[in-house]
Amino acid sequence: MTANKIVTAWVEEMRALTKPDQVVWIDGSEAQLEALRKEAMETGELHQLNQDLLPGCYYHRTAENDVARVEDRTFICTSKKEDAGPTNNWMAPAEMYAKLRPLFDGAMKGRTMYVLPYSMGPVGSPFAKYGIELTDSIYVVMNMNIMTRIGASVIEAMGESGDFVKGLHSKAQIDPENRYIVHFPEDNTIWSVNSGYGGNVLLGKKCFALRIASFLGRKEGWMAEHMLILGVENPQGEVKYVAAAFPSACGKTNLAMLIPPEIYKSKGYKVWTVGDDIAWLRVAEDGTLRAINPENGFFGVAPGTNAKTNFNALESTKKNTIFTNVVLNKENNTVWWEGLDKNPPENAEDWKGRPWNGKTSTEKGAHPNSRFTAPAVNCPCISKEFENPEGVPISAIIFGGRRAKTAPLVYQSRDWESGVFVGSIMASETTAAAAGAVGVVRRDPMAMLPFCGYNMGDYFAHWLEMGKKIPHQPKIFNVNWFRTDDEGHFIWPGFGDNMRVLMWILDRCEGKADAVETPIGYVPKAEDINIEGLDIDRETVEGLLEVDKKIWSEEAEGITEFYSKFDRLPKELAHQLEMLKERLK
């Protein structure tokens, strides 16, 4: 399929190691994919769902010991340990290769090796990066077909170049004791063994698009970030774009696919999704920071997704989607999960394949991390700029977390440097049910802690360096939809009403809104947050925007402790922390 000698030599080397019965190159044609689907149905790897109700949709179960990303088995292998940094698992590359080779030796005997060329980003885009994943899993091929652009067009775009990410995956024995997801950033290589779960084996996703890409971005002067991208269109048809980073369970997908509240919808405002999870950002010739979503689909958590919480995500799953570890409804050969609706099927199989009656069972039917892989093109609010090879210009970067009392509803950083500080101290807390009692604060800088492919101190420095290269810098904000009252109830309504905060953010970017200076940054005047139609008053909004110096003094101590982990913390961030402490006095 290719005359690229670098590609063919590497494929041959990996074939000799893994010893498959045959090698099949994936050209991306529908005929080839359909033949593979039929083969996967014969072996039970895929189950075809009701084609009248869910056209093009399939069901898959992973092994019971293989249902999520494995942080403790995920490694960054750089030649120097300090280049991986204190937040990554590290092993010397030679040592790790020596450990993995025996696991891959003959791992594909009796199986087929699929050679899957794929592009992160539109093929031919200046943002695009190419990879080849070698896998013995048809499930991987089918998911990568949804999540990336695959096939002959990628091989053509690569030409004779050796600039591609080399990905090797084998299910091997699905042995949790020997499960490894390993990144060799200096070799542009990813090896994943003994897993069949999407987050560990769809190597274009977190492995390439964040861990390897963040390393490449630092080297080449761009950014790979764990961020959604959305556009807000005003009644005049102008669209402004924001990128936003949130740790898990903070409403990221919901914001990415936000449905405007009636007060804005009736005036003609619209929201467009460019991406729900990952953004690659580059400085454009016009001096703006532009972003693409390098992915081609959504790999979403199923439980809790319903017509109320995320109508657009649910609509995205209605055709050509793969469902993993959800409930199989035997009554009509469809799927179900907790939180989908109040009508669980009585004649069903749970995610382990056992008979399950949703009306009487005390056990959950779908795994809490069960997934759907859906094409982005299915999303009702997908942006017409989704395939734009030049990306979209970013007006604002938004960070967020789940804080009961600390962070106000929204605040703006003073400048780029203080914005990097705001991103670096991002945190969420586990809240106990009793009277708003606060649990553990978990810091997750830029929501990148598990996904940064190199030393996080160097990552902060790269953010600071990027700021100097962007003539028209996006403004940087922090949001917190999760302030609670003394009984532990959320005060802000959230969901679509978060657009009210987005509108203030965009007005600030255009110099149309005022703000009040506080020790942590600029907060809105309460009257500038539109609460028309909400069951809260201006006094409540004032409470949501309050910055409590005592709580923030405790927060500053927590930041000091967190920063002490980083041997390469940029002095600018240490200075930002000292200035915060001064302002809190």
Secondary structure, DSSP 8 states (H G I E B T S, - for coil): ----HHHHHHHHHHHHHH--SEEEE----HHHHHHHHHHHHHHTS-EE--TTTSTT-EEE---TT--S--GGGEEE--SSHHHH-TTSB---HHHHHHHHHHHHTTTTTTSEEEEEEEEESSTT-TT-EEEEEEES-HHHHHHHHHHSEESHHHHHHHTT---SEEEEEE-TT--GGG-EEEEEGGGTEEEEES--SHHHH-TIIIIIIIIIHHHHHHHHT-EEES-EEEEEE-TTS-EEEEEEE--TTSSHHHHHT----HHHHTTT-EEEEEESS-EEEEE-TTSBEEEE---SEEEEE-TT--TTT-HHHHHHTSSS-EEESSEEETTTTEEE-TTS-S---SSEE-TTS-EE-TTT-SS-SS-TT-EEEEEGGG-TTB-TTTT-TT-EEEEEEEEE---SSSS-SEEE-SSHHHHHHHHHT-EEEEE-SGGG-EEEEEE-GGG-TTT-SS-HHHHHHHHHHHHHH-SB--EEEEE-TT-B-TTS-BSS--GGGGHHHHHHHHHHHTT-S--EEETTEEE--GGGS--TTSS--HHHHHHHT---HHHHHHHHHHHHHHHTT-TT--HHHHHHHHHHHHHH-
